[in-house]
Amino acid sequence: MENGIDTATATTSENQQRVTRSAGIVSIVVMASRLLGLVRERVIAHYFAAGIDGDAFYAAFRIPNLMRDLFGEGALSKANEI
């Protein structure tokens, strides 16, 4: 014991604080991503409306978005299970 504090307890507490801080940062970034996605959808709807140009954009956007969902968000969900 150092100064009345068990080092293992102090290390565990520091790790918990670090994990909590990291989870908070990830949560804030995910929320910002969702808000920016909403802004993107509004801008696309404003400029393309319901037409062939908007349909072409959404068709081209599906594959990269699917890859992000599978690899990016899938990795985060697996990391939470560990």
HTML snippet that shows the backbone in 3Dmol.js (N, CA, C, O; Angstrom):
<script src="https://3Dmol.org/build/3Dmol-min.js"></script>
<div id="view" style="width:600px;height:400px;position:relative"></div>
<script>
const pdb = `
ATOM      1  N   MET A   1       0.840  -1.191   0.000  1.00  0.00           N
ATOM      2  CA  MET A   1       0.000   0.000   0.000  1.00  0.00           C
ATOM      3  C   MET A   1       0.874   1.238   0.000  1.00  0.00           C
ATOM      4  O   MET A   1       1.843   1.321   0.754  1.00  0.00           O
ATOM      5  N   GLU A   2       0.535   2.193  -0.837  1.00  0.00           N
ATOM      6  CA  GLU A   2       1.237   3.468  -0.861  1.00  0.00           C
ATOM      7  C   GLU A   2       0.291   4.556  -0.395  1.00  0.00           C
ATOM      8  O   GLU A   2      -0.788   4.745  -0.958  1.00  0.00           O
ATOM      9  N   ASN A   3       0.704   5.262   0.630  1.00  0.00           N
ATOM     10  CA  ASN A   3      -0.100   6.365   1.169  1.00  0.00           C
ATOM     11  C   ASN A   3      -1.531   5.933   1.473  1.00  0.00           C
ATOM     12  O   ASN A   3      -2.466   6.720   1.324  1.00  0.00           O
ATOM     13  N   GLY A   4      -1.697   4.700   1.893  1.00  0.00           N
ATOM     14  CA  GLY A   4      -3.023   4.226   2.267  1.00  0.00           C
ATOM     15  C   GLY A   4      -3.908   3.848   1.090  1.00  0.00           C
ATOM     16  O   GLY A   4      -5.084   3.544   1.288  1.00  0.00           O
ATOM     17  N   ILE A   5      -3.375   3.858  -0.141  1.00  0.00           N
ATOM     18  CA  ILE A   5      -4.161   3.505  -1.325  1.00  0.00           C
ATOM     19  C   ILE A   5      -3.547   2.269  -1.963  1.00  0.00           C
ATOM     20  O   ILE A   5      -2.347   2.228  -2.235  1.00  0.00           O
ATOM     21  N   ASP A   6      -4.366   1.279  -2.194  1.00  0.00           N
ATOM     22  CA  ASP A   6      -3.908   0.069  -2.859  1.00  0.00           C
ATOM     23  C   ASP A   6      -3.674   0.392  -4.332  1.00  0.00           C
ATOM     24  O   ASP A   6      -4.559   0.932  -4.994  1.00  0.00           O
ATOM     25  N   THR A   7      -2.486   0.065  -4.851  1.00  0.00           N
ATOM     26  CA  THR A   7      -2.163   0.403  -6.241  1.00  0.00           C
ATOM     27  C   THR A   7      -3.065  -0.299  -7.238  1.00  0.00           C
ATOM     28  O   THR A   7      -3.383   0.275  -8.279  1.00  0.00           O
ATOM     29  N   ALA A   8      -3.483  -1.516  -6.956  1.00  0.00           N
ATOM     30  CA  ALA A   8      -4.385  -2.225  -7.868  1.00  0.00           C
ATOM     31  C   ALA A   8      -5.727  -1.514  -7.951  1.00  0.00           C
ATOM     32  O   ALA A   8      -6.317  -1.420  -9.027  1.00  0.00           O
ATOM     33  N   THR A   9      -6.203  -1.023  -6.837  1.00  0.00           N
ATOM     34  CA  THR A   9      -7.475  -0.294  -6.822  1.00  0.00           C
ATOM     35  C   THR A   9      -7.339   1.014  -7.583  1.00  0.00           C
ATOM     36  O   THR A   9      -8.237   1.385  -8.339  1.00  0.00           O
ATOM     37  N   ALA A  10      -6.231   1.718  -7.395  1.00  0.00           N
ATOM     38  CA  ALA A  10      -6.002   2.979  -8.099  1.00  0.00           C
ATOM     39  C   ALA A  10      -5.924   2.738  -9.600  1.00  0.00           C
ATOM     40  O   ALA A  10      -6.476   3.515 -10.379  1.00  0.00           O
ATOM     41  N   THR A  11      -5.245   1.673 -10.016  1.00  0.00           N
ATOM     42  CA  THR A  11      -5.122   1.355 -11.436  1.00  0.00           C
ATOM     43  C   THR A  11      -6.485   1.008 -12.027  1.00  0.00           C
ATOM     44  O   THR A  11      -6.811   1.443 -13.132  1.00  0.00           O
ATOM     45  N   THR A  12      -7.271   0.240 -11.309  1.00  0.00           N
ATOM     46  CA  THR A  12      -8.610  -0.117 -11.777  1.00  0.00           C
ATOM     47  C   THR A  12      -9.472   1.122 -11.913  1.00  0.00           C
ATOM     48  O   THR A  12     -10.205   1.270 -12.891  1.00  0.00           O
ATOM     49  N   SER A  13      -9.388   2.004 -10.945  1.00  0.00           N
ATOM     50  CA  SER A  13     -10.164   3.251 -10.991  1.00  0.00           C
ATOM     51  C   SER A  13      -9.734   4.107 -12.186  1.00  0.00           C
ATOM     52  O   SER A  13     -10.580   4.672 -12.879  1.00  0.00           O
ATOM     53  N   GLU A  14      -8.431   4.204 -12.426  1.00  0.00           N
ATOM     54  CA  GLU A  14      -7.933   4.965 -13.575  1.00  0.00           C
ATOM     55  C   GLU A  14      -8.397   4.343 -14.884  1.00  0.00           C
ATOM     56  O   GLU A  14      -8.763   5.058 -15.817  1.00  0.00           O
ATOM     57  N   ASN A  15      -8.384   3.018 -14.956  1.00  0.00           N
ATOM     58  CA  ASN A  15      -8.848   2.336 -16.168  1.00  0.00           C
ATOM     59  C   ASN A  15     -10.329   2.585 -16.399  1.00  0.00           C
ATOM     60  O   ASN A  15     -10.752   2.807 -17.533  1.00  0.00           O
ATOM     61  N   GLN A  16     -11.114   2.551 -15.340  1.00  0.00           N
ATOM     62  CA  GLN A  16     -12.547   2.810 -15.473  1.00  0.00           C
ATOM     63  C   GLN A  16     -12.800   4.237 -15.941  1.00  0.00           C
ATOM     64  O   GLN A  16     -13.672   4.472 -16.777  1.00  0.00           O
ATOM     65  N   GLN A  17     -12.047   5.183 -15.409  1.00  0.00           N
ATOM     66  CA  GLN A  17     -12.194   6.578 -15.842  1.00  0.00           C
ATOM     67  C   GLN A  17     -11.808   6.728 -17.312  1.00  0.00           C
ATOM     68  O   GLN A  17     -12.474   7.445 -18.060  1.00  0.00           O
ATOM     69  N   ARG A  18     -10.747   6.062 -17.722  1.00  0.00           N
ATOM     70  CA  ARG A  18     -10.291   6.132 -19.106  1.00  0.00           C
ATOM     71  C   ARG A  18     -11.324   5.520 -20.052  1.00  0.00           C
ATOM     72  O   ARG A  18     -11.596   6.069 -21.120  1.00  0.00           O
ATOM     73  N   VAL A  19     -11.895   4.387 -19.657  1.00  0.00           N
ATOM     74  CA  VAL A  19     -12.916   3.736 -20.482  1.00  0.00           C
ATOM     75  C   VAL A  19     -14.164   4.609 -20.563  1.00  0.00           C
ATOM     76  O   VAL A  19     -14.751   4.759 -21.635  1.00  0.00           O
ATOM     77  N   THR A  20     -14.567   5.182 -19.441  1.00  0.00           N
ATOM     78  CA  THR A  20     -15.740   6.062 -19.425  1.00  0.00           C
ATOM     79  C   THR A  20     -15.515   7.278 -20.311  1.00  0.00           C
ATOM     80  O   THR A  20     -16.403   7.663 -21.072  1.00  0.00           O
ATOM     81  N   ARG A  21     -14.347   7.881 -20.221  1.00  0.00           N
ATOM     82  CA  ARG A  21     -14.019   9.044 -21.055  1.00  0.00           C
ATOM     83  C   ARG A  21     -14.011   8.660 -22.530  1.00  0.00           C
ATOM     84  O   ARG A  21     -14.543   9.396 -23.361  1.00  0.00           O
ATOM     85  N   SER A  22     -13.423   7.530 -22.862  1.00  0.00           N
ATOM     86  CA  SER A  22     -13.384   7.067 -24.253  1.00  0.00           C
ATOM     87  C   SER A  22     -14.779   6.769 -24.779  1.00  0.00           C
ATOM     88  O   SER A  22     -15.097   7.105 -25.920  1.00  0.00           O
ATOM     89  N   ALA A  23     -15.605   6.148 -23.966  1.00  0.00           N
ATOM     90  CA  ALA A  23     -16.988   5.864 -24.374  1.00  0.00           C
ATOM     91  C   ALA A  23     -17.756   7.159 -24.592  1.00  0.00           C
ATOM     92  O   ALA A  23     -18.567   7.254 -25.513  1.00  0.00           O
ATOM     93  N   GLY A  24     -17.509   8.140 -23.765  1.00  0.00           N
ATOM     94  CA  GLY A  24     -18.151   9.444 -23.933  1.00  0.00           C
ATOM     95  C   GLY A  24     -17.742  10.113 -25.232  1.00  0.00           C
ATOM     96  O   GLY A  24     -18.574  10.696 -25.927  1.00  0.00           O
ATOM     97  N   ILE A  25     -16.467  10.029 -25.558  1.00  0.00           N
ATOM     98  CA  ILE A  25     -15.981  10.624 -26.806  1.00  0.00           C
ATOM     99  C   ILE A  25     -16.612   9.926 -28.001  1.00  0.00           C
ATOM    100  O   ILE A  25     -17.060  10.586 -28.939  1.00  0.00           O
ATOM    101  N   VAL A  26     -16.652   8.601 -27.977  1.00  0.00           N
ATOM    102  CA  VAL A  26     -17.266   7.852 -29.073  1.00  0.00           C
ATOM    103  C   VAL A  26     -18.744   8.213 -29.198  1.00  0.00           C
ATOM    104  O   VAL A  26     -19.252   8.364 -30.309  1.00  0.00           O
ATOM    105  N   SER A  27     -19.434   8.351 -28.077  1.00  0.00           N
ATOM    106  CA  SER A  27     -20.850   8.715 -28.105  1.00  0.00           C
ATOM    107  C   SER A  27     -21.058  10.089 -28.718  1.00  0.00           C
ATOM    108  O   SER A  27     -21.978  10.278 -29.514  1.00  0.00           O
ATOM    109  N   ILE A  28     -20.219  11.046 -28.360  1.00  0.00           N
ATOM    110  CA  ILE A  28     -20.330  12.395 -28.914  1.00  0.00           C
ATOM    111  C   ILE A  28     -20.062  12.390 -30.411  1.00  0.00           C
ATOM    112  O   ILE A  28     -20.765  13.059 -31.168  1.00  0.00           O
ATOM    113  N   VAL A  29     -19.059  11.646 -30.843  1.00  0.00           N
ATOM    114  CA  VAL A  29     -18.732  11.583 -32.267  1.00  0.00           C
ATOM    115  C   VAL A  29     -19.856  10.899 -33.049  1.00  0.00           C
ATOM    116  O   VAL A  29     -20.184  11.327 -34.156  1.00  0.00           O
ATOM    117  N   VAL A  30     -20.445   9.847 -32.492  1.00  0.00           N
ATOM    118  CA  VAL A  30     -21.561   9.175 -33.163  1.00  0.00           C
ATOM    119  C   VAL A  30     -22.755  10.127 -33.280  1.00  0.00           C
ATOM    120  O   VAL A  30     -23.408  10.173 -34.322  1.00  0.00           O
ATOM    121  N   MET A  31     -23.041  10.882 -32.226  1.00  0.00           N
ATOM    122  CA  MET A  31     -24.146  11.847 -32.269  1.00  0.00           C
ATOM    123  C   MET A  31     -23.875  12.919 -33.328  1.00  0.00           C
ATOM    124  O   MET A  31     -24.778  13.294 -34.076  1.00  0.00           O
ATOM    125  N   ALA A  32     -22.644  13.410 -33.392  1.00  0.00           N
ATOM    126  CA  ALA A  32     -22.297  14.401 -34.416  1.00  0.00           C
ATOM    127  C   ALA A  32     -22.459  13.806 -35.814  1.00  0.00           C
ATOM    128  O   ALA A  32     -22.933  14.479 -36.729  1.00  0.00           O
ATOM    129  N   SER A  33     -22.066  12.550 -35.975  1.00  0.00           N
ATOM    130  CA  SER A  33     -22.218  11.876 -37.259  1.00  0.00           C
ATOM    131  C   SER A  33     -23.684  11.778 -37.659  1.00  0.00           C
ATOM    132  O   SER A  33     -24.036  12.013 -38.815  1.00  0.00           O
ATOM    133  N   ARG A  34     -24.531  11.431 -36.703  1.00  0.00           N
ATOM    134  CA  ARG A  34     -25.973  11.324 -36.977  1.00  0.00           C
ATOM    135  C   ARG A  34     -26.557  12.682 -37.356  1.00  0.00           C
ATOM    136  O   ARG A  34     -27.367  12.778 -38.278  1.00  0.00           O
ATOM    137  N   LEU A  35     -26.145  13.725 -36.646  1.00  0.00           N
ATOM    138  CA  LEU A  35     -26.653  15.060 -36.964  1.00  0.00           C
ATOM    139  C   LEU A  35     -26.178  15.525 -38.344  1.00  0.00           C
ATOM    140  O   LEU A  35     -26.945  16.114 -39.106  1.00  0.00           O
ATOM    141  N   LEU A  36     -24.911  15.256 -38.655  1.00  0.00           N
ATOM    142  CA  LEU A  36     -24.403  15.609 -39.974  1.00  0.00           C
ATOM    143  C   LEU A  36     -25.093  14.798 -41.069  1.00  0.00           C
ATOM    144  O   LEU A  36     -25.305  15.305 -42.171  1.00  0.00           O
ATOM    145  N   GLY A  37     -25.439  13.564 -40.783  1.00  0.00           N
ATOM    146  CA  GLY A  37     -26.197  12.751 -41.727  1.00  0.00           C
ATOM    147  C   GLY A  37     -27.568  13.337 -41.983  1.00  0.00           C
ATOM    148  O   GLY A  37     -28.049  13.329 -43.116  1.00  0.00           O
ATOM    149  N   LEU A  38     -28.202  13.848 -40.936  1.00  0.00           N
ATOM    150  CA  LEU A  38     -29.495  14.505 -41.095  1.00  0.00           C
ATOM    151  C   LEU A  38     -29.368  15.750 -41.967  1.00  0.00           C
ATOM    152  O   LEU A  38     -30.203  15.996 -42.838  1.00  0.00           O
ATOM    153  N   VAL A  39     -28.324  16.530 -41.726  1.00  0.00           N
ATOM    154  CA  VAL A  39     -28.084  17.726 -42.548  1.00  0.00           C
ATOM    155  C   VAL A  39     -27.852  17.313 -44.000  1.00  0.00           C
ATOM    156  O   VAL A  39     -28.381  17.939 -44.919  1.00  0.00           O
ATOM    157  N   ARG A  40     -27.062  16.259 -44.206  1.00  0.00           N
ATOM    158  CA  ARG A  40     -26.808  15.776 -45.569  1.00  0.00           C
ATOM    159  C   ARG A  40     -28.114  15.388 -46.260  1.00  0.00           C
ATOM    160  O   ARG A  40     -28.339  15.751 -47.414  1.00  0.00           O
ATOM    161  N   GLU A  41     -28.960  14.665 -45.568  1.00  0.00           N
ATOM    162  CA  GLU A  41     -30.234  14.239 -46.159  1.00  0.00           C
ATOM    163  C   GLU A  41     -31.110  15.433 -46.509  1.00  0.00           C
ATOM    164  O   GLU A  41     -31.765  15.444 -47.551  1.00  0.00           O
ATOM    165  N   ARG A  42     -31.123  16.434 -45.642  1.00  0.00           N
ATOM    166  CA  ARG A  42     -31.928  17.628 -45.914  1.00  0.00           C
ATOM    167  C   ARG A  42     -31.412  18.385 -47.126  1.00  0.00           C
ATOM    168  O   ARG A  42     -32.198  18.858 -47.947  1.00  0.00           O
ATOM    169  N   VAL A  43     -30.091  18.503 -47.245  1.00  0.00           N
ATOM    170  CA  VAL A  43     -29.499  19.206 -48.389  1.00  0.00           C
ATOM    171  C   VAL A  43     -29.784  18.448 -49.680  1.00  0.00           C
ATOM    172  O   VAL A  43     -30.140  19.058 -50.689  1.00  0.00           O
ATOM    173  N   ILE A  44     -29.635  17.146 -49.661  1.00  0.00           N
ATOM    174  CA  ILE A  44     -29.908  16.332 -50.853  1.00  0.00           C
ATOM    175  C   ILE A  44     -31.374  16.445 -51.249  1.00  0.00           C
ATOM    176  O   ILE A  44     -31.696  16.580 -52.429  1.00  0.00           O
ATOM    177  N   ALA A  45     -32.258  16.388 -50.260  1.00  0.00           N
ATOM    178  CA  ALA A  45     -33.686  16.509 -50.549  1.00  0.00           C
ATOM    179  C   ALA A  45     -34.011  17.881 -51.122  1.00  0.00           C
ATOM    180  O   ALA A  45     -34.880  18.006 -51.985  1.00  0.00           O
ATOM    181  N   HIS A  46     -33.317  18.909 -50.647  1.00  0.00           N
ATOM    182  CA  HIS A  46     -33.569  20.263 -51.151  1.00  0.00           C
ATOM    183  C   HIS A  46     -33.119  20.413 -52.604  1.00  0.00           C
ATOM    184  O   HIS A  46     -33.843  20.974 -53.427  1.00  0.00           O
ATOM    185  N   TYR A  47     -31.933  19.914 -52.913  1.00  0.00           N
ATOM    186  CA  TYR A  47     -31.389  20.109 -54.256  1.00  0.00           C
ATOM    187  C   TYR A  47     -31.918  19.111 -55.282  1.00  0.00           C
ATOM    188  O   TYR A  47     -32.128  19.477 -56.438  1.00  0.00           O
ATOM    189  N   PHE A  48     -32.137  17.865 -54.886  1.00  0.00           N
ATOM    190  CA  PHE A  48     -32.540  16.858 -55.857  1.00  0.00           C
ATOM    191  C   PHE A  48     -34.037  16.569 -55.842  1.00  0.00           C
ATOM    192  O   PHE A  48     -34.594  16.141 -56.853  1.00  0.00           O
ATOM    193  N   ALA A  49     -34.686  16.796 -54.720  1.00  0.00           N
ATOM    194  CA  ALA A  49     -36.113  16.492 -54.547  1.00  0.00           C
ATOM    195  C   ALA A  49     -36.397  15.052 -54.980  1.00  0.00           C
ATOM    196  O   ALA A  49     -35.533  14.185 -54.853  1.00  0.00           O
ATOM    197  N   ALA A  50     -37.595  14.799 -55.484  1.00  0.00           N
ATOM    198  CA  ALA A  50     -37.947  13.454 -55.930  1.00  0.00           C
ATOM    199  C   ALA A  50     -37.779  13.406 -57.435  1.00  0.00           C
ATOM    200  O   ALA A  50     -38.652  13.843 -58.185  1.00  0.00           O
ATOM    201  N   GLY A  51     -36.659  12.876 -57.866  1.00  0.00           N
ATOM    202  CA  GLY A  51     -36.400  12.808 -59.299  1.00  0.00           C
ATOM    203  C   GLY A  51     -35.301  11.822 -59.595  1.00  0.00           C
ATOM    204  O   GLY A  51     -34.785  11.151 -58.701  1.00  0.00           O
ATOM    205  N   ILE A  52     -34.952  11.742 -60.859  1.00  0.00           N
ATOM    206  CA  ILE A  52     -33.954  10.769 -61.284  1.00  0.00           C
ATOM    207  C   ILE A  52     -32.567  11.089 -60.723  1.00  0.00           C
ATOM    208  O   ILE A  52     -31.785  10.176 -60.458  1.00  0.00           O
ATOM    209  N   ASP A  53     -32.255  12.373 -60.541  1.00  0.00           N
ATOM    210  CA  ASP A  53     -30.948  12.740 -59.980  1.00  0.00           C
ATOM    211  C   ASP A  53     -30.817  12.264 -58.533  1.00  0.00           C
ATOM    212  O   ASP A  53     -29.782  11.723 -58.146  1.00  0.00           O
ATOM    213  N   GLY A  54     -31.855  12.463 -57.746  1.00  0.00           N
ATOM    214  CA  GLY A  54     -31.838  11.995 -56.360  1.00  0.00           C
ATOM    215  C   GLY A  54     -31.762  10.482 -56.281  1.00  0.00           C
ATOM    216  O   GLY A  54     -31.052   9.931 -55.441  1.00  0.00           O
ATOM    217  N   ASP A  55     -32.500   9.810 -57.164  1.00  0.00           N
ATOM    218  CA  ASP A  55     -32.459   8.350 -57.192  1.00  0.00           C
ATOM    219  C   ASP A  55     -31.060   7.838 -57.551  1.00  0.00           C
ATOM    220  O   ASP A  55     -30.589   6.856 -56.977  1.00  0.00           O
ATOM    221  N   ALA A  56     -30.399   8.505 -58.501  1.00  0.00           N
ATOM    222  CA  ALA A  56     -29.040   8.110 -58.896  1.00  0.00           C
ATOM    223  C   ALA A  56     -28.073   8.289 -57.724  1.00  0.00           C
ATOM    224  O   ALA A  56     -27.208   7.444 -57.492  1.00  0.00           O
ATOM    225  N   PHE A  57     -28.223   9.391 -56.989  1.00  0.00           N
ATOM    226  CA  PHE A  57     -27.349   9.613 -55.836  1.00  0.00           C
ATOM    227  C   PHE A  57     -27.539   8.512 -54.798  1.00  0.00           C
ATOM    228  O   PHE A  57     -26.563   7.937 -54.315  1.00  0.00           O
ATOM    229  N   TYR A  58     -28.775   8.221 -54.459  1.00  0.00           N
ATOM    230  CA  TYR A  58     -29.031   7.206 -53.438  1.00  0.00           C
ATOM    231  C   TYR A  58     -28.558   5.826 -53.881  1.00  0.00           C
ATOM    232  O   TYR A  58     -28.080   5.047 -53.057  1.00  0.00           O
ATOM    233  N   ALA A  59     -28.682   5.515 -55.156  1.00  0.00           N
ATOM    234  CA  ALA A  59     -28.196   4.224 -55.656  1.00  0.00           C
ATOM    235  C   ALA A  59     -26.676   4.143 -55.542  1.00  0.00           C
ATOM    236  O   ALA A  59     -26.133   3.102 -55.171  1.00  0.00           O
ATOM    237  N   ALA A  60     -25.981   5.255 -55.865  1.00  0.00           N
ATOM    238  CA  ALA A  60     -24.517   5.268 -55.781  1.00  0.00           C
ATOM    239  C   ALA A  60     -24.037   5.298 -54.329  1.00  0.00           C
ATOM    240  O   ALA A  60     -22.925   4.857 -54.039  1.00  0.00           O
ATOM    241  N   PHE A  61     -24.841   5.799 -53.440  1.00  0.00           N
ATOM    242  CA  PHE A  61     -24.452   5.953 -52.038  1.00  0.00           C
ATOM    243  C   PHE A  61     -24.617   4.663 -51.240  1.00  0.00           C
ATOM    244  O   PHE A  61     -24.001   4.520 -50.184  1.00  0.00           O
ATOM    245  N   ARG A  62     -25.412   3.743 -51.702  1.00  0.00           N
ATOM    246  CA  ARG A  62     -25.744   2.547 -50.919  1.00  0.00           C
ATOM    247  C   ARG A  62     -24.548   1.636 -50.651  1.00  0.00           C
ATOM    248  O   ARG A  62     -24.411   1.123 -49.541  1.00  0.00           O
ATOM    249  N   ILE A  63     -23.683   1.424 -51.639  1.00  0.00           N
ATOM    250  CA  ILE A  63     -22.563   0.488 -51.455  1.00  0.00           C
ATOM    251  C   ILE A  63     -21.552   1.011 -50.423  1.00  0.00           C
ATOM    252  O   ILE A  63     -21.210   0.274 -49.498  1.00  0.00           O
ATOM    253  N   PRO A  64     -21.062   2.251 -50.544  1.00  0.00           N
ATOM    254  CA  PRO A  64     -20.136   2.721 -49.492  1.00  0.00           C
ATOM    255  C   PRO A  64     -20.791   2.770 -48.108  1.00  0.00           C
ATOM    256  O   PRO A  64     -20.139   2.496 -47.101  1.00  0.00           O
ATOM    257  N   ASN A  65     -22.062   3.113 -48.061  1.00  0.00           N
ATOM    258  CA  ASN A  65     -22.764   3.165 -46.782  1.00  0.00           C
ATOM    259  C   ASN A  65     -22.901   1.761 -46.187  1.00  0.00           C
ATOM    260  O   ASN A  65     -22.774   1.588 -44.975  1.00  0.00           O
ATOM    261  N   LEU A  66     -23.156   0.778 -47.019  1.00  0.00           N
ATOM    262  CA  LEU A  66     -23.240  -0.600 -46.557  1.00  0.00           C
ATOM    263  C   LEU A  66     -21.892  -1.060 -46.001  1.00  0.00           C
ATOM    264  O   LEU A  66     -21.847  -1.730 -44.970  1.00  0.00           O
ATOM    265  N   MET A  67     -20.796  -0.708 -46.672  1.00  0.00           N
ATOM    266  CA  MET A  67     -19.460  -1.082 -46.201  1.00  0.00           C
ATOM    267  C   MET A  67     -19.169  -0.446 -44.844  1.00  0.00           C
ATOM    268  O   MET A  67     -18.597  -1.092 -43.966  1.00  0.00           O
ATOM    269  N   ARG A  68     -19.554   0.806 -44.670  1.00  0.00           N
ATOM    270  CA  ARG A  68     -19.363   1.482 -43.383  1.00  0.00           C
ATOM    271  C   ARG A  68     -20.171   0.782 -42.296  1.00  0.00           C
ATOM    272  O   ARG A  68     -19.679   0.562 -41.189  1.00  0.00           O
ATOM    273  N   ASP A  69     -21.406   0.436 -42.617  1.00  0.00           N
ATOM    274  CA  ASP A  69     -22.250  -0.257 -41.634  1.00  0.00           C
ATOM    275  C   ASP A  69     -21.645  -1.601 -41.235  1.00  0.00           C
ATOM    276  O   ASP A  69     -21.596  -1.939 -40.052  1.00  0.00           O
ATOM    277  N   LEU A  70     -21.190  -2.355 -42.210  1.00  0.00           N
ATOM    278  CA  LEU A  70     -20.663  -3.693 -41.927  1.00  0.00           C
ATOM    279  C   LEU A  70     -19.343  -3.655 -41.176  1.00  0.00           C
ATOM    280  O   LEU A  70     -19.172  -4.350 -40.174  1.00  0.00           O
ATOM    281  N   PHE A  71     -18.405  -2.838 -41.664  1.00  0.00           N
ATOM    282  CA  PHE A  71     -17.061  -2.863 -41.104  1.00  0.00           C
ATOM    283  C   PHE A  71     -16.864  -1.872 -39.970  1.00  0.00           C
ATOM    284  O   PHE A  71     -16.250  -2.218 -38.961  1.00  0.00           O
ATOM    285  N   GLY A  72     -17.356  -0.672 -40.101  1.00  0.00           N
ATOM    286  CA  GLY A  72     -17.164   0.350 -39.071  1.00  0.00           C
ATOM    287  C   GLY A  72     -18.010   0.118 -37.853  1.00  0.00           C
ATOM    288  O   GLY A  72     -17.483  -0.033 -36.751  1.00  0.00           O
ATOM    289  N   GLU A  73     -19.310   0.085 -38.026  1.00  0.00           N
ATOM    290  CA  GLU A  73     -20.199  -0.073 -36.888  1.00  0.00           C
ATOM    291  C   GLU A  73     -20.190  -1.505 -36.366  1.00  0.00           C
ATOM    292  O   GLU A  73     -20.410  -1.724 -35.175  1.00  0.00           O
ATOM    293  N   GLY A  74     -19.942  -2.468 -37.221  1.00  0.00           N
ATOM    294  CA  GLY A  74     -19.833  -3.850 -36.779  1.00  0.00           C
ATOM    295  C   GLY A  74     -18.635  -4.044 -35.872  1.00  0.00           C
ATOM    296  O   GLY A  74     -18.702  -4.790 -34.895  1.00  0.00           O
ATOM    297  N   ALA A  75     -17.528  -3.367 -36.195  1.00  0.00           N
ATOM    298  CA  ALA A  75     -16.317  -3.451 -35.366  1.00  0.00           C
ATOM    299  C   ALA A  75     -16.567  -2.827 -34.005  1.00  0.00           C
ATOM    300  O   ALA A  75     -16.100  -3.347 -32.991  1.00  0.00           O
ATOM    301  N   LEU A  76     -17.300  -1.718 -33.968  1.00  0.00           N
ATOM    302  CA  LEU A  76     -17.591  -1.084 -32.676  1.00  0.00           C
ATOM    303  C   LEU A  76     -18.466  -1.977 -31.810  1.00  0.00           C
ATOM    304  O   LEU A  76     -18.248  -2.079 -30.602  1.00  0.00           O
ATOM    305  N   SER A  77     -19.445  -2.619 -32.413  1.00  0.00           N
ATOM    306  CA  SER A  77     -20.324  -3.475 -31.622  1.00  0.00           C
ATOM    307  C   SER A  77     -19.568  -4.705 -31.105  1.00  0.00           C
ATOM    308  O   SER A  77     -19.828  -5.166 -29.993  1.00  0.00           O
ATOM    309  N   LYS A  78     -18.652  -5.229 -31.888  1.00  0.00           N
ATOM    310  CA  LYS A  78     -17.835  -6.352 -31.428  1.00  0.00           C
ATOM    311  C   LYS A  78     -16.876  -5.919 -30.336  1.00  0.00           C
ATOM    312  O   LYS A  78     -16.614  -6.681 -29.405  1.00  0.00           O
ATOM    313  N   ALA A  79     -16.344  -4.701 -30.435  1.00  0.00           N
ATOM    314  CA  ALA A  79     -15.433  -4.204 -29.414  1.00  0.00           C
ATOM    315  C   ALA A  79     -16.141  -4.064 -28.076  1.00  0.00           C
ATOM    316  O   ALA A  79     -15.522  -4.249 -27.028  1.00  0.00           O
ATOM    317  N   ASN A  80     -17.427  -3.742 -28.096  1.00  0.00           N
ATOM    318  CA  ASN A  80     -18.174  -3.603 -26.858  1.00  0.00           C
ATOM    319  C   ASN A  80     -18.423  -4.940 -26.187  1.00  0.00           C
ATOM    320  O   ASN A  80     -18.607  -4.989 -24.970  1.00  0.00           O
ATOM    321  N   GLU A  81     -18.435  -6.028 -26.950  1.00  0.00           N
ATOM    322  CA  GLU A  81     -18.685  -7.347 -26.385  1.00  0.00           C
ATOM    323  C   GLU A  81     -17.479  -7.925 -25.672  1.00  0.00           C
ATOM    324  O   GLU A  81     -17.621  -8.805 -24.823  1.00  0.00           O
ATOM    325  N   ILE A  82     -16.307  -7.444 -26.005  1.00  0.00           N
ATOM    326  CA  ILE A  82     -15.063  -8.006 -25.435  1.00  0.00           C
ATOM    327  C   ILE A  82     -14.882  -7.596 -23.994  1.00  0.00           C
ATOM    328  O   ILE A  82     -13.896  -7.977 -23.363  1.00  0.00           O
TER     329      ILE A  82
END
`;
const viewer = $3Dmol.createViewer("view");
viewer.addModel(pdb, "pdb");
viewer.setStyle({}, {cartoon: {color: "spectrum"}});
viewer.zoomTo();
viewer.render();
</script>
